[in-house]
Amino acid sequence: MKTVVEEEAIKEQPDEATHQPFNRYKQLKMFVRRLGKELLFALIVTCTTYATIINIQNDYDIKGPKPKPFFRANSCVEDFYTGNLKAVLEKATLADVAVVMFYAPWDADSIDSQEAFIEACENNIDEVYFAAINCWQPESICSKVLKGNKVYPMIVAYDYTKVGIYYSGPPNDAAYITRFVDTMKRPVKLLNSKLDLLKVHQQYHNVLVASVDFKITQGWDIYKIVLDAAINHLKADPLQTYVKWCVATWPLSSKEPLIKLLLWNHTLAFNESFVNHETLGKWVIEETRLTTRWVPSIARSRSLILDNSFKSGPTMLLFTPHNPYLNFNPIYSMFQLLSIEYFNCQTVSIPAKYIAKYLIKEIKSFYNERPKYVKQCHEIIMNKYPDKMAGILKKHNATIKVENQDNFDLDTNVEMNYLNKALCKMSKSIFFDHKISYCSNDLDKSSKKIAKINLSNHVSTEQFIEQLKETECYRNLLANKYFRFSKPDEAFIFNTTDALKTACLANKSMTFLALDSNHHYHTAKVFGINLNHYRERTAVVIYDMKSEMVHTLPKSSHVTKDTMTKLLIDFLENRAKRHLRSSADLDINFHLYQGKGKGKETVYIETLNSNTFNDAVFNNTDNVVVYFYTPFCAYCQVVAHVLLSVARLMRNVKDLKFFRFNASNNDLSWHLTVQTYPSIIIFPAKKKAESYVFPYNTELTSNNLSQFILSNLLLETRLQAMVGLCTVWDSSEDYNKQLHYCLRDIKLDCDANISKSLQSYRRGLVYREKNKNVTLTPIFNRLRYLKAFSLILDVTHKLNSKSMQKFTEIYNF
């Protein structure tokens, strides 16, 4: 039986049957709410993921900017700015010689080379096809085919074989490009007689000549080998400056070799059993001997040549403008003449004698007869082609750019085969209907024949010769526009041949290198040569790495064979003076500070160079403090501030001068050269030989530097400098107190020196009784100065302009 309490508790409990639907509804509601949250979260994640995928896909699908023409519309260069490589190759197949520039529209070097490429096109518009292609444009054929790291701009010439020959010269110089194209058009010279061979040998010094009989098949095969080797050799010698490739048509004797290389002093025969263009080209490169050579403008090749030359021994460098429009350079020919005489000193060579006579004759003819020839060409072109003449007159000389140096870094010793391989692979697929391919190995004779052009282009022999003469005239007018060589004064021409023969018996090794002033301006600056200050921007330097000596031809001297010979003789006989680099620093080191007046005052520290150093430092009246620094020294900037602070405090000392010297651009004699930067040296007045260097193991502060300077000054100057140092307190709160202490210390020092001078004066009186030649005037003058200085100190309570003027007046007295 249940108790009353239990019954009441049972009554208070809810009825499960009654509340069961309500509980199920509540649970369902909670489930739906939880499911809704999860679905919402899943939806958000899905949307975010989808958006991310879309964005990533869009990033991959982003194409480059719409291509625009790179070359102006009216230029003769056909611009394939969309990167359609197939169209370029199709056009190139129809031309005997095609020149293509692979560029990137954003590349600075490509932009800089535009006008030069157009000018080269205008110079060869009748014979050569010029095109340019945007090889950077994304998704273009050129960008897909030519993968890998590309150097822009790439200028490639295609001949009848359609194998690309890379132009390795400066891309921003139309004269160099034009000369390269001319050698591509006629890489082999035809010789009809031995007299022709003699003339070519005199001009080029290194000549490969192959005897060819065009009446037989073997003769055409040899000609083909020589032609291919000559074209391939343009990769290393784009202007054909060193080796001239020729074929001779006269019959040979049984003893004469079929192929031979004529050097400046002897002749070599090609005796290998197997010959093709690769073995022939390799043999020519290995056997070629040069007395002089032009250094290429390519940074990597230039550095390699100069470094090897400097390590091998003394090097004579000729900086002169190279005019590629001309086959003859008078300054370089004088340089060649000197080198031949030097190397031909001990052993007499008959070819060298003939070459020397030819050079002397051509140099005289160049200066005397060329002006007349240019005048005749001017009249011919003006009458027959007035539009060309107008183009020459208005043509801006953009081909000579001095400041834009060394911007085309391409190693000519490494053949970039990837371009030819890519073109070969592509041409097999897109030129299956053509009788031509861009492959170099798997071509038969029929596939190498160039496509026939309209027969109306064929001209007679007389017309062809006339066109050649007119082209030569036009080139000479362009050469005159590019650069003119003026005749040197006769005062700088004298006979030095016999003296050179005596001097070169010393058997010192010497390398002769020539550098184009237009493209090696900064190389000359390394040797302290500013070519703008030299006549015709031509200078001669002898550099000896072993002794670290540089010798130069004076600016006032004209560069002739004789003046260069005299410089060489002086070097061989150890009479040449060392050249000191001297570069005026345009920056002025100054210190601007707030003076006691309303305005601001400025302290300047003048910059010395090699030319002004001796006059400024080595005089007996001034105490000179020189601060040696380099722009690359970070600590030098801190030292410069300390030096400026001390110079400001001592600015009123008349006989104390502060200078700075930039050692990175200037040279001094060996006994004045410092080894550590920064360095501070004081040269006391009347005791220049007793110069002192601020100790390197002492902290360089204003106080230490001031004490170092004071310790090396004479008494009178030192007191003046000490008064100047007291001005350091003029901006302090307790100015009067600190100034009082500072002047008091100077007063004590002055009184002590008066006491010492009086003792010296008394001793001098005793010595003078024994020797009347003893003079006491210097001691008496010092006492008089110290007395006046001490009296001024007694009445000085402020260091203003008036009080400082009083100290200066007694110092001058």
QUIKA-V84845 format. One record per residue. N is the residue number from 1. RES is the residue in three letters. D_LAST is the distance of its C-alpha to the last C-alpha in Angstrom with 2 decimals. Layout:
BEGIN
<<N/RES/D_LAST> <N/RES/D_LAST>>
END
This chain:
BEGIN
<<1/MET/140.86> <2/LYS/137.39> <3/THR/136.02> <4/VAL/135.00> <5/VAL/131.29> <6/GLU/131.62> <7/GLU/133.50> <8/GLU/130.80> <9/ALA/128.12> <10/ILE/130.10> <11/LYS/130.42> <12/GLU/126.67> <13/GLN/125.87> <14/PRO/125.59> <15/ASP/128.20> <16/GLU/126.94> <17/ALA/129.22> <18/THR/128.03> <19/HIS/124.24> <20/GLN/124.36> <21/PRO/123.76> <22/PHE/120.79> <23/ASN/119.14> <24/ARG/119.69> <25/TYR/118.11> <26/LYS/115.06> <27/GLN/114.70> <28/LEU/115.06> <29/LYS/112.43> <30/MET/109.97> <31/PHE/110.77> <32/VAL/110.24> <33/ARG/106.93> <34/ARG/105.71> <35/LEU/106.96> <36/GLY/105.23> <37/LYS/101.89> <38/GLU/102.32> <39/LEU/103.38> <40/LEU/100.43> <41/PHE/98.02> <42/ALA/99.71> <43/LEU/99.43> <44/ILE/95.72> <45/VAL/95.13> <46/THR/97.22> <47/CYS/95.38> <48/THR/91.98> <49/THR/93.06> <50/TYR/94.49> <51/ALA/91.33> <52/THR/89.25> <53/ILE/91.55> <54/ILE/91.39> <55/ASN/87.59> <56/ILE/87.43> <57/GLN/89.95> <58/ASN/87.93> <59/ASP/84.81> <60/TYR/86.72> <61/ASP/88.20> <62/ILE/84.89> <63/LYS/84.39> <64/GLY/81.21> <65/PRO/80.14> <66/LYS/82.34> <67/PRO/81.34> <68/LYS/79.81> <69/PRO/79.44> <70/PHE/76.32> <71/PHE/76.44> <72/ARG/76.75> <73/ALA/80.32> <74/ASN/80.06> <75/SER/78.69> <76/CYS/80.92> <77/VAL/80.36> <78/GLU/83.26> <79/ASP/81.83> <80/PHE/84.03> <81/TYR/81.92> <82/THR/84.70> <83/GLY/84.58> <84/ASN/88.03> <85/LEU/87.87> <86/LYS/91.55> <87/ALA/91.03> <88/VAL/88.12> <89/LEU/90.17> <90/GLU/93.15> <91/LYS/91.05> <92/ALA/89.41> <93/THR/92.84> <94/LEU/93.60> <95/ALA/90.62> <96/ASP/90.10> <97/VAL/86.46> <98/ALA/85.06> <99/VAL/81.49> <100/VAL/80.99> <101/MET/77.80> <102/PHE/78.16> <103/TYR/75.58> <104/ALA/74.61> <105/PRO/73.69> <106/TRP/70.87> <107/ASP/69.29> <108/ALA/65.95> <109/ASP/66.72> <110/SER/70.11> <111/ILE/68.60> <112/ASP/66.00> <113/SER/68.82> <114/GLN/71.08> <115/GLU/70.00> <116/ALA/69.85> <117/PHE/73.39> <118/ILE/74.66> <119/GLU/73.10> <120/ALA/74.73> <121/CYS/78.01> <122/GLU/77.77> <123/ASN/77.19> <124/ASN/80.41> <125/ILE/82.49> <126/ASP/85.51> <127/GLU/85.97> <128/VAL/84.45> <129/TYR/85.08> <130/PHE/81.96> <131/ALA/82.26> <132/ALA/80.11> <133/ILE/81.32> <134/ASN/79.86> <135/CYS/80.42> <136/TRP/78.76> <137/GLN/81.13> <138/PRO/82.93> <139/GLU/86.68> <140/SER/86.52> <141/ILE/88.40> <142/CYS/85.25> <143/SER/83.61> <144/LYS/86.78> <145/VAL/87.47> <146/LEU/83.93> <147/LYS/83.07> <148/GLY/80.17> <149/ASN/76.45> <150/LYS/75.89> <151/VAL/72.77> <152/TYR/72.34> <153/PRO/72.72> <154/MET/75.29> <155/ILE/76.40> <156/VAL/79.72> <157/ALA/81.74> <158/TYR/85.52> <159/ASP/87.46> <160/TYR/91.22> <161/THR/91.51> <162/LYS/89.82> <163/VAL/87.68> <164/GLY/84.15> <165/ILE/81.37> <166/TYR/77.99> <167/TYR/75.18> <168/SER/72.16> <169/GLY/69.56> <170/PRO/67.06> <171/PRO/69.16> <172/ASN/66.73> <173/ASP/66.93> <174/ALA/69.95> <175/ALA/69.56> <176/TYR/70.03> <177/ILE/72.97> <178/THR/74.59> <179/ARG/74.31> <180/PHE/75.82> <181/VAL/78.70> <182/ASP/79.30> <183/THR/79.70> <184/MET/82.02> <185/LYS/84.17> <186/ARG/84.45> <187/PRO/83.57> <188/VAL/85.75> <189/LYS/85.78> <190/LEU/89.06> <191/LEU/89.10> <192/ASN/91.93> <193/SER/91.10> <194/LYS/89.12> <195/LEU/86.83> <196/ASP/85.89> <197/LEU/85.11> <198/LEU/82.89> <199/LYS/80.89> <200/VAL/80.46> <201/HIS/79.47> <202/GLN/76.81> <203/GLN/75.35> <204/TYR/75.56> <205/HIS/75.52> <206/ASN/77.57> <207/VAL/80.98> <208/LEU/83.97> <209/VAL/87.14> <210/ALA/90.65> <211/SER/93.75> <212/VAL/95.98> <213/ASP/99.49> <214/PHE/100.10> <215/LYS/103.83> <216/ILE/104.41> <217/THR/103.72> <218/GLN/101.60> <219/GLY/99.20> <220/TRP/98.64> <221/ASP/98.10> <222/ILE/95.38> <223/TYR/93.75> <224/LYS/93.82> <225/ILE/92.13> <226/VAL/89.37> <227/LEU/88.86> <228/ASP/88.57> <229/ALA/86.21> <230/ALA/83.99> <231/ILE/83.81> <232/ASN/83.12> <233/HIS/80.35> <234/LEU/78.46> <235/LYS/77.40> <236/ALA/75.16> <237/ASP/74.46> <238/PRO/74.74> <239/LEU/73.76> <240/GLN/75.85> <241/THR/72.81> <242/TYR/73.77> <243/VAL/77.58> <244/LYS/79.90> <245/TRP/83.45> <246/CYS/86.18> <247/VAL/89.94> <248/ALA/91.63> <249/THR/95.05> <250/TRP/96.10> <251/PRO/98.64> <252/LEU/97.47> <253/SER/98.80> <254/SER/100.25> <255/LYS/97.24> <256/GLU/94.57> <257/PRO/93.42> <258/LEU/94.15> <259/ILE/90.58> <260/LYS/87.53> <261/LEU/83.78> <262/LEU/81.94> <263/LEU/78.46> <264/TRP/75.80> <265/ASN/77.01> <266/HIS/80.55> <267/THR/83.44> <268/LEU/84.92> <269/ALA/88.46> <270/PHE/89.50> <271/ASN/92.24> <272/GLU/92.91> <273/SER/96.54> <274/PHE/95.86> <275/VAL/93.64> <276/ASN/92.58> <277/HIS/89.47> <278/GLU/87.86> <279/THR/88.39> <280/LEU/87.37> <281/GLY/84.15> <282/LYS/83.24> <283/TRP/83.92> <284/VAL/81.68> <285/ILE/78.75> <286/GLU/79.15> <287/GLU/79.52> <288/THR/76.99> <289/ARG/74.20> <290/LEU/71.12> <291/THR/68.43> <292/THR/66.26> <293/ARG/66.66> <294/TRP/65.25> <295/VAL/63.87> <296/PRO/65.56> <297/SER/63.65> <298/ILE/65.37> <299/ALA/62.86> <300/ARG/65.14> <301/SER/66.43> <302/ARG/63.02> <303/SER/61.50> <304/LEU/64.47> <305/ILE/64.29> <306/LEU/60.54> <307/ASP/60.69> <308/ASN/63.60> <309/SER/61.99> <310/PHE/58.68> <311/LYS/60.56> <312/SER/62.72> <313/GLY/59.85> <314/PRO/57.30> <315/THR/57.84> <316/MET/57.07> <317/LEU/56.64> <318/LEU/57.07> <319/PHE/55.92> <320/THR/57.67> <321/PRO/59.69> <322/HIS/63.35> <323/ASN/65.76> <324/PRO/69.06> <325/TYR/70.86> <326/LEU/70.69> <327/ASN/72.50> <328/PHE/69.87> <329/ASN/66.10> <330/PRO/64.51> <331/ILE/61.34> <332/TYR/63.38> <333/SER/65.90> <334/MET/63.19> <335/PHE/62.21> <336/GLN/65.89> <337/LEU/66.19> <338/LEU/63.30> <339/SER/64.83> <340/ILE/68.25> <341/GLU/66.91> <342/TYR/65.04> <343/PHE/68.10> <344/ASN/70.42> <345/CYS/68.44> <346/GLN/70.80> <347/THR/74.15> <348/VAL/75.22> <349/SER/76.80> <350/ILE/78.93> <351/PRO/78.35> <352/ALA/74.59> <353/LYS/74.86> <354/TYR/76.83> <355/ILE/74.40> <356/ALA/71.40> <357/LYS/73.12> <358/TYR/73.99> <359/LEU/70.43> <360/ILE/69.03> <361/LYS/71.69> <362/GLU/71.17> <363/ILE/67.39> <364/LYS/67.79> <365/SER/70.56> <366/PHE/68.53> <367/TYR/65.73> <368/ASN/68.08> <369/GLU/71.32> <370/ARG/70.43> <371/PRO/68.94> <372/LYS/72.31> <373/TYR/74.23> <374/VAL/72.16> <375/LYS/72.81> <376/GLN/76.54> <377/CYS/76.49> <378/HIS/74.75> <379/GLU/77.61> <380/ILE/80.29> <381/ILE/79.03> <382/MET/78.32> <383/ASN/81.90> <384/LYS/83.82> <385/TYR/81.71> <386/PRO/79.57> <387/ASP/79.18> <388/LYS/77.57> <389/MET/75.26> <390/ALA/74.22> <391/GLY/73.59> <392/ILE/71.27> <393/LEU/69.31> <394/LYS/68.80> <395/LYS/68.53> <396/HIS/65.26> <397/ASN/63.68> <398/ALA/63.82> <399/THR/64.72> <400/ILE/61.14> <401/LYS/59.25> <402/VAL/56.10> <403/GLU/54.89> <404/ASN/58.31> <405/GLN/58.47> <406/ASP/60.91> <407/ASN/62.93> <408/PHE/66.35> <409/ASP/66.78> <410/LEU/70.24> <411/ASP/71.24> <412/THR/73.41> <413/ASN/74.68> <414/VAL/76.56> <415/GLU/79.45> <416/MET/79.93> <417/ASN/83.71> <418/TYR/84.17> <419/LEU/84.01> <420/ASN/86.66> <421/LYS/88.84> <422/ALA/88.63> <423/LEU/89.48> <424/CYS/92.33> <425/LYS/93.81> <426/MET/93.53> <427/SER/94.89> <428/LYS/98.06> <429/SER/98.88> <430/ILE/97.93> <431/PHE/98.82> <432/PHE/102.32> <433/ASP/103.74> <434/HIS/101.25> <435/LYS/101.34> <436/ILE/97.74> <437/SER/95.78> <438/TYR/92.18> <439/CYS/93.08> <440/SER/92.07> <441/ASN/94.72> <442/ASP/98.11> <443/LEU/98.47> <444/ASP/101.23> <445/LYS/100.99> <446/SER/102.59> <447/SER/100.20> <448/LYS/97.19> <449/LYS/98.35> <450/ILE/96.32> <451/ALA/98.10> <452/LYS/99.34> <453/ILE/97.57> <454/ASN/99.21> <455/LEU/100.50> <456/SER/99.17> <457/ASN/95.70> <458/HIS/96.86> <459/VAL/95.76> <460/SER/96.77> <461/THR/94.94> <462/GLU/93.68> <463/GLN/92.38> <464/PHE/90.76> <465/ILE/88.92> <466/GLU/87.85> <467/GLN/86.49> <468/LEU/84.54> <469/LYS/82.97> <470/GLU/82.04> <471/THR/80.57> <472/GLU/78.52> <473/CYS/77.30> <474/TYR/76.38> <475/ARG/74.46> <476/ASN/72.47> <477/LEU/71.52> <478/LEU/70.40> <479/ALA/68.41> <480/ASN/66.69> <481/LYS/65.79> <482/TYR/64.63> <483/PHE/62.24> <484/ARG/62.00> <485/PHE/60.97> <486/SER/59.34> <487/LYS/59.89> <488/PRO/57.03> <489/ASP/55.60> <490/GLU/57.37> <491/ALA/54.09> <492/PHE/54.26> <493/ILE/57.83> <494/PHE/58.41> <495/ASN/60.90> <496/THR/59.92> <497/THR/63.44> <498/ASP/63.75> <499/ALA/60.32> <500/LEU/61.26> <501/LYS/64.52> <502/THR/62.70> <503/ALA/60.10> <504/CYS/62.56> <505/LEU/64.51> <506/ALA/62.02> <507/ASN/64.34> <508/LYS/61.65> <509/SER/62.94> <510/MET/61.47> <511/THR/62.33> <512/PHE/61.96> <513/LEU/61.59> <514/ALA/61.07> <515/LEU/59.85> <516/ASP/60.22> <517/SER/56.81> <518/ASN/58.38> <519/HIS/59.42> <520/HIS/56.96> <521/TYR/53.65> <522/HIS/52.44> <523/THR/53.63> <524/ALA/51.28> <525/LYS/48.38> <526/VAL/49.05> <527/PHE/48.08> <528/GLY/44.95> <529/ILE/46.76> <530/ASN/46.49> <531/LEU/49.56> <532/ASN/48.55> <533/HIS/45.84> <534/TYR/48.41> <535/ARG/50.81> <536/GLU/54.09> <537/ARG/52.81> <538/THR/53.83> <539/ALA/51.95> <540/VAL/52.95> <541/VAL/51.89> <542/ILE/52.91> <543/TYR/52.64> <544/ASP/53.39> <545/MET/53.80> <546/LYS/54.21> <547/SER/50.77> <548/GLU/49.26> <549/MET/48.04> <550/VAL/47.98> <551/HIS/47.99> <552/THR/48.10> <553/LEU/48.84> <554/PRO/45.74> <555/LYS/45.71> <556/SER/45.77> <557/SER/48.99> <558/HIS/52.41> <559/VAL/54.71> <560/THR/57.55> <561/LYS/59.78> <562/ASP/57.87> <563/THR/54.35> <564/MET/55.71> <565/THR/57.41> <566/LYS/54.25> <567/LEU/52.44> <568/LEU/55.43> <569/ILE/55.52> <570/ASP/51.82> <571/PHE/52.48> <572/LEU/55.61> <573/GLU/53.86> <574/ASN/50.77> <575/ARG/48.45> <576/ALA/47.72> <577/LYS/44.20> <578/ARG/43.88> <579/HIS/43.37> <580/LEU/40.66> <581/ARG/41.35> <582/SER/38.66> <583/SER/39.09> <584/ALA/36.53> <585/ASP/36.70> <586/LEU/37.09> <587/ASP/36.39> <588/ILE/32.92> <589/ASN/32.06> <590/PHE/30.45> <591/HIS/30.22> <592/LEU/31.07> <593/TYR/30.39> <594/GLN/30.73> <595/GLY/27.49> <596/LYS/27.38> <597/GLY/28.05> <598/LYS/31.37> <599/GLY/30.51> <600/LYS/30.03> <601/GLU/26.99> <602/THR/27.27> <603/VAL/25.53> <604/TYR/26.56> <605/ILE/26.94> <606/GLU/27.57> <607/THR/30.65> <608/LEU/30.57> <609/ASN/33.64> <610/SER/34.71> <611/ASN/33.45> <612/THR/29.91> <613/PHE/29.35> <614/ASN/28.19> <615/ASP/25.63> <616/ALA/24.07> <617/VAL/24.19> <618/PHE/23.97> <619/ASN/20.56> <620/ASN/18.16> <621/THR/15.00> <622/ASP/16.53> <623/ASN/18.30> <624/VAL/21.55> <625/VAL/24.27> <626/VAL/27.60> <627/TYR/30.61> <628/PHE/33.91> <629/TYR/36.84> <630/THR/40.20> <631/PRO/41.89> <632/PHE/44.87> <633/CYS/43.06> <634/ALA/43.77> <635/TYR/41.39> <636/CYS/38.54> <637/GLN/38.68> <638/VAL/37.99> <639/VAL/35.07> <640/ALA/33.59> <641/HIS/33.54> <642/VAL/31.80> <643/LEU/29.12> <644/LEU/28.61> <645/SER/28.28> <646/VAL/25.55> <647/ALA/23.71> <648/ARG/23.93> <649/LEU/22.46> <650/MET/19.47> <651/ARG/19.03> <652/ASN/15.57> <653/VAL/14.07> <654/LYS/12.56> <655/ASP/13.54> <656/LEU/16.91> <657/LYS/19.85> <658/PHE/23.43> <659/PHE/26.44> <660/ARG/30.19> <661/PHE/32.84> <662/ASN/36.55> <663/ALA/38.42> <664/SER/41.82> <665/ASN/41.31> <666/ASN/38.86> <667/ASP/39.07> <668/LEU/36.61> <669/SER/37.25> <670/TRP/39.13> <671/HIS/36.28> <672/LEU/34.31> <673/THR/37.32> <674/VAL/37.58> <675/GLN/41.00> <676/THR/40.45> <677/TYR/39.29> <678/PRO/37.09> <679/SER/34.53> <680/ILE/30.78> <681/ILE/28.76> <682/ILE/25.09> <683/PHE/23.63> <684/PRO/20.54> <685/ALA/17.78> <686/LYS/18.67> <687/LYS/21.91> <688/LYS/23.95> <689/ALA/27.17> <690/GLU/26.64> <691/SER/27.03> <692/TYR/28.64> <693/VAL/31.23> <694/PHE/31.51> <695/PRO/34.69> <696/TYR/37.76> <697/ASN/39.53> <698/THR/36.88> <699/GLU/37.26> <700/LEU/34.71> <701/THR/33.46> <702/SER/30.22> <703/ASN/29.67> <704/ASN/30.56> <705/LEU/28.48> <706/SER/25.38> <707/GLN/25.99> <708/PHE/26.58> <709/ILE/23.25> <710/LEU/21.32> <711/SER/23.26> <712/ASN/22.12> <713/LEU/18.33> <714/LEU/15.93> <715/LEU/14.98> <716/GLU/11.44> <717/THR/12.94> <718/ARG/16.08> <719/LEU/14.83> <720/GLN/13.42> <721/ALA/16.84> <722/MET/18.74> <723/VAL/17.53> <724/GLY/18.71> <725/LEU/22.00> <726/CYS/22.58> <727/THR/23.14> <728/VAL/26.40> <729/TRP/27.97> <730/ASP/27.37> <731/SER/30.90> <732/SER/32.72> <733/GLU/35.11> <734/ASP/33.62> <735/TYR/30.06> <736/ASN/29.01> <737/LYS/30.62> <738/GLN/29.24> <739/LEU/25.68> <740/HIS/26.00> <741/TYR/27.14> <742/CYS/24.43> <743/LEU/21.55> <744/ARG/23.53> <745/ASP/23.67> <746/ILE/19.92> <747/LYS/19.75> <748/LEU/22.38> <749/ASP/20.66> <750/CYS/17.41> <751/ASP/19.64> <752/ALA/21.60> <753/ASN/18.68> <754/ILE/17.73> <755/SER/21.39> <756/LYS/21.46> <757/SER/18.47> <758/LEU/20.24> <759/GLN/23.40> <760/SER/21.87> <761/TYR/20.50> <762/ARG/24.03> <763/ARG/25.72> <764/GLY/23.57> <765/LEU/24.75> <766/VAL/28.32> <767/TYR/27.94> <768/ARG/26.48> <769/GLU/29.68> <770/LYS/31.70> <771/ASN/29.53> <772/LYS/27.35> <773/ASN/25.76> <774/VAL/23.75> <775/THR/20.02> <776/LEU/18.00> <777/THR/14.54> <778/PRO/13.51> <779/ILE/14.99> <780/PHE/13.46> <781/ASN/9.83> <782/ARG/11.09> <783/LEU/12.81> <784/ARG/10.04> <785/TYR/8.24> <786/LEU/11.82> <787/LYS/12.70> <788/ALA/10.26> <789/PHE/11.30> <790/SER/14.84> <791/LEU/14.94> <792/ILE/14.08> <793/LEU/16.74> <794/ASP/19.17> <795/VAL/19.19> <796/THR/19.12> <797/HIS/22.67> <798/LYS/22.46> <799/LEU/20.31> <800/ASN/20.49> <801/SER/18.41> <802/LYS/16.82> <803/SER/15.83> <804/MET/14.54> <805/GLN/12.40> <806/LYS/10.79> <807/PHE/10.06> <808/THR/8.64> <809/GLU/6.28> <810/ILE/4.86> <811/TYR/5.35> <812/ASN/3.81> <813/PHE/0.00>>
END
